[in-house]
Amino acid sequence: MRIIVVANANEGGKTAAQIFSQELQNGAKVFGLATGSTPLSTYRELCNSDLDFSDCSSVNLDEYVGISAANPESYAYFMHQNLFAAKPFAHSFIPNGMAKEIDEEISRYNRVIDEHPVDLQILGIGQNGHIGFNEPGTPFDSLTHKVALTESTINANSRFFDDIRDVPKEALTMGLKSICQAKHILLLAYGQNKADAINKMVNGPVSEELPASILQNHANVTVIVDEEAASGLK
Ligand code: F6R
């Protein structure tokens, strides 16, 4: 893993945007995208750049079950607000959490991933080491699947909702095997509350108990952390 320590999330966003730019120059056509607070500074940099994604595709990691793309808390809405309105892609794929037949939607999304192999995948990390919505215990060979969110993730995500009872209890997520098919993975983490997960991801045993530890087995991972998130690294 290549680890880049930056001063803060703004610097991290600039560094990540440079990596997007290099990948575009190298011919990357498919970008795997994440939501949450971590990628916001990166998306801001991309929006303010002259980078052009109009002949690229994007494939998002995950979406809540049961809320539509028009709901401001949906990940589809988040992506539109924070990136796609300013930087449209030729095609943007996000799991459809409103699909009536969830199993069919899961199969469809696995086909999307197969047909659009990801060149650069951006990831955040949960305090428990989750990536996407792959919580501890998720099999390393998982493809897209439906998950019941853990209490800790529901609590962490409740900051985006008026009431914790409004936080969806289920989500669709790319699996750990799907994520690791990306040619280059760019994981971002900022803040003290990510320090333990980052240390275990980098130095801990490769274990399904810390989903992000699977990245130790991937040949091309770049990690951008601020000093707080790096503070647990031995
Ligand atoms: C979001 C996602 C999640 C987040 C993680 C960190 O698409 O897949 O794994 O990356 O929960 O969230 P933040 O960035 O809000 O700390």
Boltz pocket constraint, residues with backbone or C-beta under 6 A from the ligand:
constraints:
  - pocket:
      binder: B
      contacts: [[A, 33], [A, 34], [A, 35], [A, 36], [A, 37], [A, 38], [A, 39], [A, 61], [A, 62], [A, 123], [A, 124], [A, 125], [A, 126], [A, 130], [A, 131], [A, 132], [A, 133]]
      max_distance: 6.0
